[in-house]
């Protein structure tokens, strides 16, 4: 089930999958995602992280006997009782494509997620060409 409150740029989809979050110190925290969008993730963990802290987030997806990883660099934007909100700042094209499918598959409005993805890709191209 996905949601997109008016204040959000990207649709969030409820996705519960194992995650690892690596801190700049090398410490790795384990937990799970609560929801995911094309721009970030809500990471459920027993630990709190400082807002603004840089992290490397990895979603661990299992398909049969295969494990797929969606990895992105980002930073902590907020901490709530539900978890740690991480905004993605750098993601490879391959991970972004996997993220696109993950969010679309769990969304109420897959077409909206596709429009968001196309707009994000177009925006990245404009920045790259500038």
N, C-alpha and C positions, 0 to 999 in steps of 0.2 A: 504494500500500500504506500503510495507516495503522497506527499503534500507540498504545497507551495504557498506559504503565507505571503501576503503582499510585500513584506519587507525583504523577502529572499529573492535573489537573482536566479537561483537554480532549484529545481525540484529535488526534494529529499525523498529517498525511498528507504523503507524499513528493511535493512539488511543486517542480519546477525551472523557474523563470520569471525573467525579467530583473527587477531591482529597482533602485530609487534610494532612498538614505537621505540626507535633508537634515539637516545639523547646525544648531544655533542660530546659528552664525556665517555660515550661508548656503552653506557648502561642501556639494557633492553628491557622494556616493560611489556608484559603480555596482558591481553584482555580481549575484548570483542567489540565489534562495531555495533552501534544501535541504529544509526541511519547514515546514509551515504548520499552525496550529490556529486556532480561533476566538479565542484569546487572545494569539497572537503568531506570530513567525516566526524561523527560523534563517537568517541572512543570511551568505552566503559572500562574503567580500571579502578582498583582500590587506592591508587596513588593520585596525588594532586600534582599538577605541573604549573609552574609560573606562567602567567599570560605573557606572550611575547617570546617564549622559549622556542628556539628552532628545534625541529624534529625531523626524522625520516620515518614515515608511516608505511607499513606494509600490510595489506589485506591478504590473508591466506585462504585461497579458494580450493575446494576439493571437487574434482570431477572424476568419479570412479576412483581409480588408483593414482590418478595424476593430481599434482598440486600446482596451481597457478598462483602467481604473486602479482599483485598490483602495488607498485611502489611509487611513492611521491615524497618530495621534500615539502615542508610546510612549517607553520608555526602555530602555537596555541593562541586562539583568539578569545576563548572564554572557558571558565570552569563552572560547572553546575553540579547539582546533586545527581544528575543523570550521567555525568561524565565530562570528558575533556573535548572541547570542540577544536578541531584542527583545520586550518585553511591551507589548501594546497597552493604552493607557489611554483613548483617545478615538477613536471611529470613527463615521462617519455611518451612518444606517440603510441607505442605498443601498449603501455599501461593505460593511457587515456582511452584507447579503443576498447580494452577489456572493461574499464570502468563504465564506459558508455553502455555496454551490453548489460552489465550488472545492474545499473540504475534503471535502465529501460525495462528489464525483465521484471523488476519489482514495483514498477510505477503504475499508478492508476491511469496515467495519460502518457503512454509511450511516445506518441507523436510530439508532445510538448518537450519531452526529454531530447528527442532528436533535433527539434528546432534549437534548443539550448546548446546542444553539441555543435551544430553547424555554425551558430553564431560565435561560439568560443573558438572554433577552428579558424573562422574568417578573421576574428579579432587578432588571433595570434599571428596570422599571415601578414596583416596590416602592420603590426608592431615589428615583425621581422623585416619587412620591406622598407620601413621608415629609416 
